[in-house]
Amino acid sequence: GYNYDSALDDNGNPVRNRPDGSFYKAPNTDTVMLGDIDIDGKITATDARLALRSAVGLEKLSEREIYIADVDRNGSVTSADARLILRASVGLEKLQK
């Protein structure tokens, strides 16, 4: 699984640990877009993969990540959410907030 441990950079700003070990500054949670599970500012196949792994029990998402991943708003993260996120990542779907 992925490790999204919070940390602080040299200036005390919050950062997140990516699976490859690199860090990025954590965005304001009020501006997170639906479907952007890894919160990197864009909806990608990686987000769809996280949703699918969660749907089949291979990934444990935080409450915030579940909210972001549940794009069909049925109360749980399913393969249908992963499909919608993947379609959105290639421009075939528009996700509503």
Phi, psi and omega in degrees: 000171180275152177244108181252048180296135175284151178207175177239141176278185183299336180264005179083010178277141180292140176227165178237148179269122177277161179304331180276003179093350178280163181241151172221154181291130180290131180283166173296127184295341178288341184253009180290136181267146178302130180096343181271071188298319181276002173052052177253009176093001178210155178266122184226176176299333177298320177296318178297320178297317178299318179297316180294317178298323177293317182300326181261007174085014180267349183224132176259118180262151175287169178302317180296317179294323177297317178301317181290324184281334182280071188286338178269000174056041177262003176098356177210161179267120183232177177297333176297320176296316180300318179297314179298319179294318178297317177298321178294326182294336179250011175084012180269352184218145174247120180271134179270150179276000000 
